[in-house]
Amino acid sequence: MKLPPPDSVLGKLMATLPQTGKVDWIGLRPKRDVPMAQVDEVVAETGAGLVGDRYVGGSGKRGVTLIQAEHLPVIAALSGHPSVEPATLRRNLVVSGIPLVALKGRRFRVGEVVLEGTDACDPCSRMEAALGPGGFNAMRGHGGLCARILKGGTIRRGDAVVALDLTDTHA
């Protein structure tokens, strides 16, 4: 995603992200078609992914998937459920307190790890089976964010999620 010039009105608005988020939940997909494994911490490998996740070493653009905690009740309501568990949605990190959509195309820190938001994390056909008829559509626009790992380290439940200054290219 190409960001607008930093001195434009839109560029200034997009650069203003004073909120700090928090990691609420961490999950790994050890193999295809098996339930997510909830963990309290995970090692993120630069350019590769999360150790223990089936996608480690795969697409660097999708090294980590994140979903907005505030969207879980929305997805539940739109799919006709009283609530939805994070593992059902098959994202690695559930994050609260910071708008993930604002992190697309920019760098951010999760604990000691530096990520770069690459793309929206669109739902897959598995959501229809997981959430029932209409589950795929319930997640559209609420699927979260894919990110590449620029600087590895350990991510822990409770870690802060902080947008980095748009001019910071050394993070």
C-alpha positions in Angstrom: 0.0 0.0 0.0 1.4 3.3 -1.0 0.9 5.9 1.7 0.1 9.5 0.8 2.8 12.1 1.1 3.5 12.8 4.8 2.9 16.6 4.4 -0.5 16.1 2.8 -3.7 16.4 4.9 -4.4 12.7 4.5 -0.8 11.8 5.2 -0.9 13.7 8.5 -4.2 12.1 9.5 -2.9 8.6 8.7 0.3 9.3 10.7 -1.6 10.3 13.8 -2.0 7.1 15.8 -1.4 7.9 19.4 -3.2 4.8 20.7 -1.3 1.9 22.2 -2.7 -1.6 21.7 -2.2 -4.9 23.6 -1.9 -8.5 22.6 -4.9 -10.3 24.2 -4.4 -13.8 22.7 -1.8 -15.8 20.8 -2.5 -18.9 18.7 -0.6 -21.2 16.4 -1.8 -23.5 13.6 0.6 -26.4 14.0 -0.8 -28.3 11.0 -3.4 -28.0 8.3 -7.0 -28.8 9.5 -6.1 -29.1 13.2 -7.4 -26.7 15.9 -5.4 -23.7 16.9 -3.1 -24.1 19.9 -3.3 -21.2 22.4 0.0 -20.1 23.8 1.2 -17.4 26.1 4.3 -16.5 24.0 5.8 -17.2 20.7 9.1 -16.6 18.9 8.8 -14.6 15.7 11.6 -15.3 13.1 12.6 -12.4 10.8 11.2 -12.9 7.3 9.8 -16.3 8.2 6.9 -16.4 10.7 6.1 -17.8 14.1 7.9 -20.8 15.4 5.4 -23.7 15.7 3.0 -22.3 13.2 2.4 -24.2 9.9 3.1 -21.1 7.9 6.7 -20.5 9.3 9.0 -20.2 6.4 6.1 -19.6 4.0 5.1 -16.2 2.6 7.0 -13.5 4.4 4.1 -11.1 3.7 1.9 -13.3 5.9 4.3 -14.2 8.7 1.8 -13.1 11.3 -1.9 -12.7 11.1 -3.7 -10.3 13.5 -7.3 -9.6 14.2 -9.0 -6.8 16.1 -10.4 -7.9 19.5 -13.1 -5.3 19.2 -14.3 -7.0 16.0 -15.0 -10.4 17.6 -18.4 -9.4 19.0 -19.3 -8.0 15.5 -18.3 -11.2 13.8 -20.3 -13.2 16.4 -23.4 -11.0 15.9 -23.1 -11.1 12.1 -22.8 -14.9 12.1 -25.7 -15.4 14.6 -23.6 -16.5 17.6 -23.6 -15.0 21.2 -19.7 -15.0 21.0 -16.8 -16.3 19.0 -13.6 -17.8 20.3 -10.3 -16.4 18.8 -9.2 -19.9 17.8 -12.2 -20.3 15.6 -11.0 -17.4 13.4 -7.5 -18.8 12.9 -5.5 -15.6 13.4 -2.2 -15.6 15.3 -2.7 -12.5 17.4 -5.9 -10.9 18.9 -5.1 -7.3 19.5 -7.1 -4.7 21.3 -6.9 -0.9 21.7 -5.4 0.1 18.3 -7.1 0.1 14.9 -5.3 -2.6 12.9 -6.5 -1.1 9.6 -4.3 2.0 10.4 -1.2 -0.3 10.5 -1.6 -1.5 6.9 1.5 -0.3 5.0 3.4 0.8 8.1 5.7 -0.5 10.7 4.7 -1.3 14.3 6.2 -2.9 17.3 4.6 -5.9 19.2 6.7 -6.3 22.4 10.2 -6.6 21.1 9.2 -7.6 17.5 8.9 -5.2 14.6 6.2 -6.0 12.0 5.1 -4.3 8.8 1.4 -4.5 7.9 1.2 -5.9 4.4 -2.4 -6.7 3.5 -5.9 -7.3 4.8 -6.3 -10.8 6.1 -9.4 -11.8 4.2 -11.5 -14.7 5.5 -11.1 -18.1 3.8 -13.8 -20.7 3.0 -13.1 -22.5 6.3 -15.1 -19.7 8.0 -18.3 -21.0 6.5 -17.8 -24.3 8.3 -16.4 -22.7 11.5 -19.2 -20.1 11.9 -22.0 -21.7 9.9 -23.8 -20.4 6.8 -22.8 -16.8 6.2 -19.7 -17.1 8.3 -17.5 -16.0 5.4 -19.5 -12.9 4.8 -19.7 -12.1 8.6 -15.9 -11.8 8.5 -15.6 -9.7 5.4 -14.1 -6.4 6.4 -13.3 -7.8 9.9 -10.6 -10.4 9.0 -7.7 -8.4 10.3 -4.2 -7.8 9.0 -1.3 -9.8 7.6 2.2 -8.6 8.6 5.8 -9.5 7.8 8.4 -9.8 10.5 11.1 -7.2 10.1 12.8 -7.8 13.5 12.3 -11.0 15.3 12.0 -11.8 19.0 9.4 -13.0 21.4 5.8 -11.9 21.5 4.0 -12.4 24.8 0.3 -12.1 25.8 0.0 -8.6 27.3 2.7 -7.0 25.1 2.1 -3.5 23.9 1.3 -2.8 20.2 2.7 0.5 19.1 2.7 2.2 15.7 6.2 3.4 14.7 6.9 6.8 13.4 6.4 6.8 9.6 9.9 8.2 9.2 11.5 5.4 11.3 13.1 3.1 8.8 15.6 1.5 11.2 13.2 -0.2 13.5 
